[in-house]
Amino acid sequence: MYTIFSLLKWVVLIYLVKTGRIPESTLVKCQQFAIATVTTVLVYVSSIAHVVESVDLVSNGIAEGYIQRRI
């Protein structure tokens, strides 16, 4: 449902720019905001995956074929 509304938003924005009802700079700002949002989400997801993998390595002693040495 969210994907449909998101695609519809972009279609409406492009239509409004093509008909001249809003300036093209508004579309560019929306595109930059969307790219920044996606980049931020990807950075957060990758950092969370890294933290979870580190915790798994420390707690179990084995993670993806690596054995942690006990001192």
N, C-alpha and C positions, 0 to 999 in steps of 0.2 A: 504494500500500500504506500509506504514512504517513497519507494523507488518511483512509482507512478507519478506521485505529486512532485517529486524532484525533477523528473524529466519534463513534466508539464510546465514547471516553473521556467526551465531553460527555453522551452518552445515559446512561451509567452514573452520572455525577455527578448529573444531574437526577433520575434514578430514586431514588438514595439520599436526595436531599433531599426528594422527594415522599413517600417512605415513612417519613421521620423518622429514618433511621439515622445521618445526619450533619447538623450544623446548616447553616442556609442561609448563614451567614457564610463557610463553606468554599467554597461555590460562588461567592460574590461575590469572594473572594480569588483563585480560579482565573480568573475572568473578568477581573479587574483585571490579573493577571499576563499573561494572553494578549494583552490590549490593549497593555500596555506592551512586550511582546516584538515584536508586529507593528509598533508605532510605531518602535521602535529599528531594526528591520530596514529599514523604509522610509527612515528618515533615513540609514542607512549606504549603502543602494543609491543614493539620490539624490546623496549626496556623492561616491560613487565615479563615478557618471555625470558629475558636474560636473568632477571631476578628469580623467577620460579625455577629455572634450570640450575642456578647456583644453589638455591636452597635444597633442591632435590639432590644435588651432588654432595652437599655437606651432610644432609640428614641420612641418606642411604649408603653413602660411601661408593656407590656405583652409579654412573650416569653415562649412557651411550658408549659403553665399552671401556670407559676409563675407571680405574680403581684408585680411590683416594688412599694415600699412605697414612697410617696412623703413627703419630709421633709419641 
